């Protein structure tokens, strides 16, 4: 059975992995806690994970100053162990904005690429669909952009890859092509550097269940005990296979739904932009957001634009809904000391309305506009429904409320 070492990982993860039957030990390199404590020799481990996420309570971090409770175990053996066939996986977590501190946490790792700050939300994952990247296809379960913690704040600068056989495979990159995750092959083993995920613990479990068997072929049964499966094993294995098929189907359905959503969003945008009144509404709304002192004037113009398009207030309310919101905006605009129905002249001072009033005005206009936009989509108008203070509201918005 492969030996797994967790460095600076959660105790909960260690417990879960043990419950799942893995041979796992845990320790700390020392930078997160101020104390180095390793459970065994590095050269006795097969798969090693490093997931530092904090600094010592006193805030003191140094590559030379920490208490070493296990001086008999040396992390310097990592390089030789990787070359002998071990796999080392490190999560490049943003520990601190200070680059020197960041380097301390990762500088002990052999073949560690240089780190530089970044801030990326548009991430590209390696599809592994062409040579030589296809040689690293076993890592595909890790390359899921949706699971990343965004923005990614650190990029890597690995050395130039060897042409053949390829020894460096980028796993993620940003829109400029900068590396955000990489596998580096050395000797018979490899080092894998990954960006921070929403749950690094989940990725470690995925790695052990879906990647490690492909790397080490741990499913091969050779012993007499291994070639026999008990009824309980067969039942559990059948359940696992069924769940894996369900998971695969869900992923396929999710991808299909994402494509459909993107298509629907593009169609919606095109339909709205093709409508002259909708274009006026978007312009007025943008002006209202940009000009605090005249926001109510532009919000009122939106209401007028809808009325003009639909044949007056009564007919507009009948088609769009939002009677209460309609009346409330007009009442606010008609108050003599807040006459916002006419554009302010240069030098005019409009008495400021309260933050609560203007926030409510934006919300009221959003309800009216959503109702108007729904009229541009006849096939879905009934499903969308009419919104007002007398009915239910959903969370669709034209833009921020304030």
N, C-alpha and C positions, 0 to 999 in steps of 0.2 A: 504494500500500500504506500502511495506517495506521502511524503512528509511535508506538511504545510506549516509555514511560519508566518504569523501575523505580527508586524511591527507597527506599534502605535495605532492599532485598530481598536474598535470598541469591544468591550467584554461581552456585550450581547451577541455580536457576530461570532465570537469564539464559541459561545454556548450553542448557538444555532448549528454551527458547522459540526460540532461534536455530536449533537443530536442526530445529524444526518449521516454520521458514520465516518467522518473524515478524521485522519490522524493529524491533529493540529496543536501547535504550541503558540504562545503569545509572549511578547516582550516589548521593550521600548529602546530606541536608539539613544535617547537621553535629551534631545533638544526640546521635546514637548513638555517634559516633566522636570527636567533638571537632574534626572537620575537615570543612568543607563542600567538596564537589567535585561539580560538575554537569557533565554531558557536552556540553550544548548549551543553547540558549535554551528556556525553558519554552513560549514562544509558538510553537515549532516542533513541539510534540508533540500527539498526538491523544488518547491514552489514558495516564493517569498513575496509577501505583500507589504507595502509601506504606505501608510495613510496618515501623515501628520496633519493635525487640524487646529493645534493650539500652541500657546507659549506657556512657560512655567508661570505659576501664580505670582511670583515676585518680578516677573518681566525680564529676568536676566537670561540671555541666550548667548552662548559662546561655543565655538567648536572645541575649546580647550578646557572650559570650566564647567564641569558637572560631576556629580558623585557617581562613581562607577562601582556598582555592587557586584558585578561579574567580570572582573578583569581577566579571568581565564578564557573568556570568549571574545574573539576579535572580529569586528565587522570587516576588517581588511581581507578576510578570506572570501568575501563575496565575489571578487573578480575571478578568482580561480574556480569557484564553485559554478559560476555561470558558464565559463569555458568548458567545464566538465559536463554540462547538460542541464543545469538548473534554469528556472524561469523566474525572473525578478520583475514585479509589477509595482510601479510607483504612481501615485496620484499627485499631480502637480497642483496642489491646493494653494490659493493665495493666502499665505500665512500673515504677511505684513506688506504694506506699501514700500517699506525700506528694502531695496534690492540686496543690500549686504546681508540682512537677516534672512531673506529668501535663499540666498546662496548658501548660508550656513546649514539650513535644514536639508539641502539637497547636494551640497558639495562633496559629501563623503561617498557618494555613489559612483562607481567606476563607469566610465564612458558617458557620464551625465552631460547632455547638451546644455549649452548656455541658455539662460533664461532672460527674457525681456518682457517688460510690461506691455499690455495691450488692453483693448476692451472691445470684444467682438460678439455680436449677436447673430450674424449671418455665418453659419458654420457649414462646411462641406465635409461629408464623410466619404471615405474611400469606397467605391462600389466593388472593388476587387474583380472587375469584369474583363481585364486585359492583362497580358503578360508584361512585366514580371510581377505586378501587384497581385495577380491571381494566386501566386505562391503563398501569400499571407491570408488567404480566404478563411482560414480557420479562426481568425480574429473577428470575422463579420458580426457575431453576436454582440460584440462590444461597441460597434460603430453605429450607434443610434442617436442621431442629433437631438431627438425629442427628449432624451433622458439627461442631457447635459444641463448643468447649472449655468445659466446665462446672466450677464455676459461672461465669456471666458476672459480672464484677466492676465493670463500669462501665455506667451508663445515660446517655442523652442527653436534653437538653431543647431540642428544636428549637422554633423560633417557631411561632406559630399559622399553620396552612396557609391559603393563599388558597383561597377557595371555588371559583371557576371562572375559568380552568382551574386545577385543583388543582396546586400547586407543591411539595407535600411529601407523601411516601408512607412511612409506617412499614413497615418490613420485618420486624422482630421486636419483641416486647414481653414484659414479664414478667406474672405473674399479677395484678398491680395495674393493668396497662395502661401502665406506664412504657415509654418507647421505648428499645430496645436496638440498633436499626439503622434507618437512614433514608436515603431518596433525596431530595435537594433540587434542584429544577430552577431554573436561573438562566440567563436569556437562551436561547441555543440549545443549551447544554450542561447538565451536571448534576454534582453531588457526591454520592457514595455513601459512607456511613459504616457500617461493618460491625463486629460484635463479633469477638472472637478465635475462630478455628476450630481444630480439631485440626491442620489443615494449611492455613495461609493460602496457601502456594504452590499447593496443589491448587485452591483457590478461584480464584486468579488465572488458572490455566490454563482452568478451567471458564468463567470470565468471557470470556476471549478467544475460546474456541471456540464457546460457545453463546449468549452475550449480545451481544457486539460485532457479530456478523453481523446481528443483528436491529435493533440501533441504527443502524448505519451502512450496512446492506445491502451488505456487502462481497462478497457472492456474485455480485452483478450483473456480467456480463461484457460489456465494451464494446469493448475493443481487439481487433485482428485475432489477436494471439497468444492472448488470453484465450478467444476463441470456439472454439479448437481444443483438444481434450484428447488427449494422447498415450496410447498403450496403457498405459504405467506409471501415469499419472494415473488412468485409468479403473479399473485394477485396484485401486489404493490407495483410490480413492473408494468402490468397491463394498465393499471390506473394511471401511472406516470405517462405511458405512451399515449393514452387517450387525452390526457390533459395537454400534452405537448402538441397534439394535432389540433386541439381546440385553440391553443395559444397561437399556432401558426395561422389558423383560419381567421382569428380575431385580428391579427396583424395585417392580413391581406384585406380584410374588410375595412380596417382603419385607413389603409392606404387608399382604397377606392373611395371612401368617404371624404378624405382630404382632397382628392382630385375633384370630386363633385362639388365640394364646398368652394374650392378655388374657382371653378367654372361658374358657379352660381354668383359668386362675388363679382367676378368680372362682368357677367351679364347684368347684374343689378347696377353696377357703376355706369355701364354704357347706357342703360335705359334712363337713368336719372339725368345723366349729362346731356342726353338728347332732348330732354324736355326744357323748353325755354323758361317756364316758371320755376322749375327746380333749380336751374342755373342761377336765376335771380335770388332764390332763397339761400343758396350756398354762399353767394357773394355777400348778401346782407348779414348772414350769420357770422361770416369771417370778419366783417367790419365791426359787428357788435362785440366780438371777442377782442378786437384790437383797440377799440376806442371806448374806454370805460365811461367817459363823461357823456357819451351819446349812444350808449348801448341800447337804451329803451327805444330810441327813434328807429333804429334798424330792426329791432325785434317787432315793432309795430308794422314796419314795412313788409315784413314777412307775412304777417296776418293779412295785410291788404292785398299782397300778391296772390295769396290763396283765394281770397274772396273774389278778386277780379277774374281769376281763372275759372272759378266754379259758379259764377253768376250771383254773387252777393253773399252776405253773411248767413242768412237763413239756409240757403241751399248748400253752402259750404259746410255748415255745422251738420246738416243732414247727411252729407256724404262722408265727411271726415270725422265727425264726432268731436269730443272735447268742448262741449258747450260751456262748462264751468271755467275751463282754462281760457277760452275765448273771451268771455265776459270779464274775467279778472285782468287780463292784459289791457283790454280797452278801458277799464275803469282806472287803472294805474296811469295810462297814457292821457286820459282825459282830465285828470285832476289839474286844476288851474295852476298850481305851483309846480307841477311837473309836466308841462305841456311838451311831450316828446313826440307829438305827431308831425312836427315840422322840423326840418334840419336846422340845427343851431347856426346862427350867423357868426362870422368871425368876431371874436371878442365877447360873445354872449356867454353868460355863466348860468349853467343849469343847476338848480339846487340838487344836491346829491340824494339819491334814494338810499335806503338802508341796504346792507349786504343781503339781508334776508329777503327783501323785496326783489332785488335784481336776480338773486339765485332762483327764486320762485318763478320769475318771468322767463328765465332761460328754460326751466323745466317745463313750463306751460307751452312754450313755443316748440320744444322738442316733441311733445305729445301731438300738437297740431300738425307739425311737419311729418311725423311718422304716419299719421293718418292720411295726409296728402300723398306721400310717397306710395302708400298702399294702393291708392287709386290708379297708379301707373302700372300695377301688376294685377289685372282683373282676376286672373286665375287663382291668386292667393289672397285676395282681399278678405274673403270670408274667413279664411284660416287665421289671418292676422288679427281681425276683429277691430272694433272701435274702442279707442282708449279715452277715458275721461276720469274725473275725480269720482264719478259715480260707479265706475267699473274697475276691472283689474288692469294693472300696468305691468309691462314686462321691462326687461333691462336693455332694450335696444335704444341707442341714442344716436343723434346726429353728430354730437361732439361733446366735449366736456361741459359740465353745467356751470362752471365758473372759472 
